[in-house]
Each structure stands twice: as C-alpha cells, then as structure tokens.
Amino acid sequence: MVDLGSNSVRLVVFEGLGRNPIAIFNEKAVLRLGRGVSTTGRLNAEAVAQTLTVMNRYRAIAEAMGASPFEVLATSAVRDARNGPEFVATLAARMPDARIRVLSGAEEAALSAAGVLCGIPSADGILADIGGGSLELVRLDAGRSGAAATLPIGVIRLAERAGDDAARARALAETELATVPWLAEGAGRDLYVVGGAWRALARIHIAQTRYPLNMVHHYTIGRDEARDLAGVIAGAGRRALERMAGAPRRRIDDLPYAAIVLRRLLRATGARRVVFSANGLREGWFMAQVPEAVRREDPLLSAGREYAVRLGRDPELPPALAAWTTPLFPAETAEQRRLRTVACWMSDIGSHDHPEYRAEQAYLRILRQPGIALDHHARAFLATTLALRYEAEPDAPFLGLARGLLNPEALRRATILGVALRLAYTLSAGTTALLAGTALEMGATLTLRLAEGSGVFAGESVTRRLDRLAEALGLDATTELAA
C-alpha cells in the first residue's frame, strides 16, 4: 500500500496476513506535497510532478514483488486541495489497476486507531496522529475506539498558518484543541502519539538520555519529561536543532511545530505518560485485510507461536513447558503469566544456531526484532530469559542492555524462568514425550519428580541445572523417583 501524505509518500509491502504486520519493503520519499495548501489552496506543483514519478516506481515495485492489493491512501493534502480531484484523476489514469482512496478525516483517524490497537490492544487514553496537514485525535477506551476529530494543525499547515511565528502557532494549536472537549478525559491516562515528526522527538530524547534500546516504537516517557522535551525543541533555533544528537535532518523544519502541538496536547489532556508508536494508518490498513479470527488473536502470543513454528523443532512442546513451569510462579499476575507463556513459545528459537552463539543470538533476535507486539519491558524480559535458557552467564556483558530495562523483581523472574527452561530441555531433549515423565514441585524444597522407566534420569547435567534453579529460588533441591 502507498501512504500518500502531506509531507511524505511511502510504499510499504507487508508479508502475508498474520496477526502482526511484517513489512518486507518500506520506502519513503519526502516531497512535501501539502506545502502551500493552506495559503494557495492547491497542491505544491513541484511536488505533484515528483509524486507522479515516485508513484510510477512504487507501482513497478509492487508488481515485481507480486504485492496485492495495491492501494493508495491519500490524506489531508489531497482531500483539502482544490486541485486534489485533478491530481487523483491523473494518478488513476497512470495506474488504472490501483485503487486510490482519498480518506476523510474520520477514516484517517479510524485507521490510525486500528494501527495502534494492532500492537497495543488494551490502549487506554488519547491517540494523536500528526502529519503534515492535519492532526487526528481518537479517544481510546480500554482497547476500543471512541470519539474522533481532525484538526488542521499538521506540522506544515501549522507553520504556514502561523507565518512561521512560534507564538502564533501556540495560540492556533491551543484554539484548535479547545474545540475537542473530550480531550480532558485523557487526564491520568496515556497519550499515544503517531507520526514521523513525533518519532523524531523520541529519537532526540533517546539519544540525549542514552536510553539502552534505540527503538522508538513503545518508547514511553512521563508527562514532565515530555513537557520538558517539547519545551526545549520548541524554543531551539535551527542551528541548535541541527547540532542535537538524534535529530533527523529532514525533520528539522517540522520539529518546533511538532513540539508545540505536543506540549499543548499534554496541557489539554492531562495525560500521565506519552507512548510513542511507530504504527498508525498503514498498520490499520493492513489489519483491515486480515481475517476477523486472526485480528482477535493476542499479538504477543501470536508472535510467540510464529517463532515456534518458524524456528523451533516441535510446536507442541511450548504449551507443555508453560504447564511444567507453572509451579515455580504461584503468585504471578495475568500479565506475568502471559509473558511466561510467550517465553515458552519462543524457547527453542536457537535450535538451528551455532552452539557457541545461541545465547547471544537468541537474546539479540528478541531484543531487536522489528515486530510490533513487544513493548520494551517485554523485549528485555524475553531476551534475558532466552539468553539464560541457552546458559548465558548472568553477568555476561551483552545482557547489560536488557538489565537496564528490568526492575529487580522482573530480572529475578526472568532468571528463574530461563534456568527452568534450560533444565526442561536437558531433561526432555526438546520432546513432549520425555518432558511428560517429569514434574516440578515447590514447597519447603524444590523437588524434581522423575517417572521410573521414562528414559529420564538425574545425571550430572540434570543435577547441576536443578541446583542452579533451586539457587535462583532460594531453596534446596531434591530428586524423587515416581512409579
């Protein structure tokens, strides 16, 4: 699909129709098609010519890759410009097989919301998607889309309306946001922000704070941090912005206006945190292509199952591992149980890697994978668990990144689960039949029960790994044979 926006034109080709969108091709051209729309009422003439050239390339790529359907979604610049229909007609004549949709503000907001909920199904608060021409706002109530609004304060349009005057831009943003009374319902909840200009702000913050994971998606900062960041960016001159670590050069002109809108949104919503999302309209479009039964799946569990099928040896083993490790976590929450289950699904992803590098390879694969289902805590927890499942030393230097994202209790849980999975694979050789002859019980001691005649015995490697698990739990270990 092609996202034909006011600032950029982007082609994204997704693989398959799974629960988690996987982009296998992604190309963007920053053409600023919407530059001048607010003053002339027409699409930028130079950008129109460039867009037609770029669209010819995108069509050729889609055909060569066999991408279907090939759909073009045009947003605020095209829908608001007087020559928008003329531009669409020219595009349609050049690409008669493509479906071209000029989205209304409501449709654009709905797709953005679907994209965010694709990866954060329980999102609760206010969604804000900023583009070059417009700002889409959606109320999210525990994973459901509510009221929506579209305002003409995208970064390009706001700059033009304000005459490049920051004070006037602040006043315009505040006036426009005041027309949406339900924004105040975001008080104490999260503000989910979408759009390249806001992702650029996140990159600056990541670089300046030396955050351990250079990944914008799911990056979360508190209200005060977000307000301070926006204040610094809005007040900085161009030269200061160019010198900032992490500042994308192509976004320099947009940064102050993105910061102004963000700061006014924080004031209007009273949000407690800002959650940056790399997902929006494009992922929302993808989810509309996916069968309803697939859309209803838990994205994190679905990602785990996909890993098991693609990289593991026996997709029937993970549910058995989840049941086998349950006695070790008697007081876990529903979210902790969900993460433990996903770890079990992912626990064999290094089976085809070189033995000397399995631990680090599994760790990096999860910590840096491009999928949308994992927030940063989940990435760190699962990556640490799998590294320890492959017998990484707890103080291995490469584990430092994840340790910086986990509190002591989460690190303890990851350690217990990783060591337990290592023991399970030693006992079972990665098979359900052998695992069925074993069980763990946890009381005053940690007891490993082995069924007599099952082909499993407490050799040196089993005893060593059982002792290590007991040490992680703060218990002594014992082994018993059961008839």
N, C-alpha and C positions, 0 to 999 in steps of 0.2 A: 504494500500500500504506500501511497505518497501523501505526506502531510504537507499541504501547500499553505504555509503560514505567512504572516505579515513580515516576519524577519527572515525566515529560512524556508527552504524547500528540502524535504528529506524523504528518501526512499528507504523503507525497511522491509526486508523479506524474512518472514517467520518460517520456522521449520515445523511441519506437522500441525496437529490440533490438540496438543496436550494441555494439561491444566496450567502449566507455567509457560508463558511465551518465551521462545528461544529465537533470538534474532541471529540469523546466519549471514545477513548482509545489511549494512547500515551506512548510508552515505548522505552527507548534508552539504548544501550549498547556501551560504549566507548571502542573499540577494536583496533583502530589504524591499520586497515588493510593495509593502504598505507605506513606504516613506512618501510623505506628501499628501496622503489620502485625506487627512483632517483639514488641510489647507486648500487643496485643489479639487478634492472630490474624485480624483482619478488615480488609478494605479500608476506607479512610477514607470515611465516609458522605457527607460534603460533596463530596469529590472524585468519588465514584461518580455523584452527580447531575449534576455539572458534566461529567463524561466522557460521559455519555449525551447531553447536549445538544450537546457538541462533535462527537460521532460522527455525530449527525444532519446537522450541517453538512458534515462530511467526506464522508459518503455523497452528499449533494447535489452537492458539488463534483465528485466522481469521476464521477457520472452526467452532469453538464453537460459535463465535459471528454471524455467517452467513454473514461475510463480502464478498462482491462480487462487482467488480472484485478484485482478489488478484494479485497484480502486484508488481514486484521487479524492482526498477530502480537503476542500478549500474552506478557510476560516474567515476571520473578520475583515481582512483587507479586501478580499474578493466580494464578500457579501455586502460591504458598505460602499464600495466604489461605484460611481456612475457607469464606468466602463467595465464593471465586473462581468455582466452578461456577455458583452462583446468578447472579452478575454476567454470566457468559458467556451463560447461558440468556436473561437479559433482553435482552442485546445482540443475540443471534441472533433473538429474536422481533421486534425492531425493524428488523433488517436481514436478512431471510431470504435475500437473494441473495448476501450476503457470506460468504466463507469465513473462519472465525475459528479460529486455531490458538493453543493455549497451548503455548508452546515449553518443552521440558525444558531443563535447564542445558546438556546436551550439544548439543542442537540450536542453542541460542543461541550457544554457543561456536563451533560449526561455521560458522554464518552470519557471525559476526564475522570469522572467519579468512578465509572466502571473500571478504568485502568488502575486507579489507586486501590480500589477494593479487591482487584485481582490478586494483589500481593499482600494487602493488609485487610483481610475480610472483616475484622472487628473494628475498623477505624471509627473513631467517635470524636466529632468536633466539627471543624470548618475546613473545607477544601478550597484552596485558592490556586488557580492556574493562570499564570501571567504569560502573555505572548507579546507580540509587537503592537497589536492593535487593541486588544481587549483583555479584560480580567474576568475570568469565570469563577463564580463562587457557588459552592454547594454545601448545604448542611448535611452532615453525616451523623446518623443516629445508630450507634452500635452495629455498623455494617450495612445500614440501609441509607439510600439516597433520599434526601428530603427536598426542601425548597431550593431553588437555584436562581441566580441572577447573572447578568452580563453587564459589565461597565466599560465605558470607552477610555480606559486608563492603562492600556498596554504600554510598554516602555517607549516605543516610537511615538505613539499617539500622544502620550502624556507630555513628552518633551516638546512636541510641536504645538500642542495646545497651550503649554506654559511659556512658549517662546524661549525655551532653554533657560528659564528662570526657576531656580530651585524653590524659592519661597512661594511662587505662584503654583508650582507643581504640588507642593504640600497642601496648599489650600484646595486645589482641584481634587486631589485624591481624597481629602477629608470630606469634601462636599459630596462627592460621588458615593463614598462608602456610607455616608449618613442616610442614603436612600434605601439602605438594606437593613431594616430594623432587627431582623433575626440574627445578625452577626453577634449581637450581645449574648446570644445563647452559647457562644463558644467559651464563655468565662470558665476558667478552671479545667478546660479540656485541651485537646491538641489542635494545632493549626498545621494542616498538611499542605505543603507548598510544592507546586509543579511548575516547570518551565525553565528554559535554559538560562535566563537571567538570574533566577534564584539559585540554580545549581552552581552558577559562577560564584555567588556569595558563599555558598557552602565550601567550595574549593579553597577560597581565600581563608576561611576560618580553619579548615583542616590543616592547611599549610602553616598558618601562624601559631596554632596551638600544638603542632606536631602530633596530631592525633594518630594513633597507631595503625589505623586502617584507611588507606587512601581510596575511599569509596563513598560517593555522595548518597547513593540510594539507602534509605533508612537512617541516614545521619541525623541525629537528634540533639538539639541544644535547648537549654532552658530559656525562659522568657527574657530574663535580664541579659543573658549573653547575646540573644538575638537582637534585642533592642540596641545594645552597645555596638554590635557589629554593623547594624543598619545605620546608626548614627555616624560612625567613623566613615563608612563608604559614602554616605550622602554628603558629608562635609568635605571630602577629599577632592583635591583638584586632579586634573587629568594626569599630570606628571607623577603625583603621589600614587595614583591608582596603577600606573604603568610599572612602578617600582615594587608594588606589593607582591609578595610571594603567592603564587597560585592564581593570580588574576589573568584570565584569558584575554588576549589582546583584542580578539574580535568582539568582545563584550564590553570594552572599556566605556564606550558611549552610553551603554544601557545601564551600567552598574548603579549610578546615582539614583536613577528613577526607579529601578527595582528596589533599592534600599528605602526610598521614600515611601513607596506603596507598602512594603513590608512593615515599616515602623507604624504607619497609620493603621494597618490591619491589626497589629498587636494591640494598639490602643482601642480599636473598635470591638475586637473580640474578647479581650481579656484572657487570651489563651495562655496556658501554663508552659507549653513547650512548642517548639517548631520542629516538625518532622519533614525532612526533605525527601521527595520521591522522584525517582527517575522515570516512573511510569505515569502515563496520562492518557491522552487521546488515542495514541497509536495502540497501546495495550488494550484500551477499551474497545477499539475496533476489532482487535484480534479476538477478544472474548465473545464478541457478538457472532463470530464464525464458529465458535466451539459448541458442541452439543450440550444441552442443558445438564445432562447427567454428569458430564465432565466438569462443567462450571461449578457444580455443587461440591466437588471434592475439596478437602483441605489441601491448600497449595503446598504446605510443608511436608505433609505425609505423602502427597503425590510425588514431590521431588525425591523423597527417600526411596519410594518404590521404583521410580525411574532409574535411580542409581543402582539399585539391587538387580534389576533386570539387565541393565546395560553393562555393569562392571563386576557384579558378583557371580558366584558359582551356583547358588541354589536359592531362588526367590522364595522357597517355602521355609527357609531357616529363620529369617528375621522375626516373624511372629512368635516362634518358639523361643528365641532369645529374649524377646520382650517379656514373655511369661517367666522364663528362667531367672531373670534379673529382678523381678518384682519384689521378692522377699528382702532385698537389700535396701529398699526405699519405702518403708512402711508409712511415712507421713508426707509423701510428695503431693504437690498440688496438681491440678489438671494440666497446667502448662508444663510443669516439670515432667509429668508422665508423657506428654506429647513429645517433648524433646528427647526423652529416653527412648521412646518408640522409634523416632526417626533415626537416632544413633544406631539402633539395632538394624534398621533397614540399610543404612549406609556402611555397616561394619565390615563388609568384605570388598570394599572398593579397591583395595590394594593387592588383590589376589593375583593380578597379572603383572604387577610391577616388580622391579628388581628387589630382592630381599633386603639389600643394604640400604635402599632408599624408600622403602614402603612407608615408614612412619612420616617422614617429611613430605613425601609426595601426597599422601592422603590428607595430611594437615593443610597443605597449600591448596589442594584441589577444593576443599570445602571452604577455607577462609577466603579464597579469591574467586570462587566460581561466580559467573555472571547472572545466575538465576535470581528471581525476584522474591522468592518465598522466605528468605532468611534475613532477619534483622541482624544487627552487629553482635548482639549478645548471643543469638543462636549460632551464628557463624563461629564465634570464639569457643562456645561450649562444645559444639560438634567437632570442630577441628582438633581441639585438645583431647577430647575423648578418643577420637580415632588414632591420633598420634600415640597415645598411651596403649591403645589396643594393639598397636604394632610395636610395642615395647620401646618407645622413645623414653629416654631418661627424663624424669620430671624437671630437671634443671637444664635441659637442652636449650641452647641459645635461641633456636628458631621458635621455641614456644613463647618467647617473651612478648611478641605482638598480641597474642590471644590473652596472656595473663593480664595485660593492661586493660582488657575489656571485661574481665570477670571479677566479681567480688569473691572473698574467701570461701563463702559457702558454695557458690557455683563452681569454683575451682575444685573444691573437695568432692562435689558430686561427680564432676567430670572425671576426676581421678579414680574414684570408686568404680564408676561405670566402665571406664577404659580398661582397668585392670581385670574387672569381672569378665568383660568380653574376651580378653586375651586368654583367660582361664577356660572359658567356654569353648573357644576354638581349639585349644590344646586338647581338651577332653574329647571333643566331637569330631575333629578333623573336618569341620565345616559341614557336618551332615546332621539331619534331624534324627536319624535312627540312633546314632550314638549319644546325642545330647539327651534323648528320651530316657537313657539309662542313668541319668544323673539328676541331682537336685541340690539346691542350697537351702539351708535353714539358718535363721539368725535369731539368737536369743542371748544368753549369757556368753556363749561362744558362737563362732561361725562353723557350721557343720556342713561338710560335703558328703552327700549320700550317693553311693555307687551301687547300682544293681548288680548282683553277682551273676557272672556269666554273660554280661552285656558287651564284653570286649573292651571295657574301660577299666583302668586300674590307676592307683595312685603312685605313679613313678616319680622320679626325681623332678622332672619338669612340672608335673601337676602339683606336687607338694610345694615347690618353690613359688609357683604363681598363686596357690591358695594362701600361703603365708603372706605374700605381698598384699593380697586382697584383705586379709584379716588385719594386717597392719594399717591399711588405709581406713578401716572401720574402727580401729582401736580395740580390737578383740583378739582372743586366741583362736586358733583353728584346730579342727579335728576332722578325721575322716571315718565314716562308718560304712560297712557293707550291709546291703539290704537284700533279703532273699527275693 
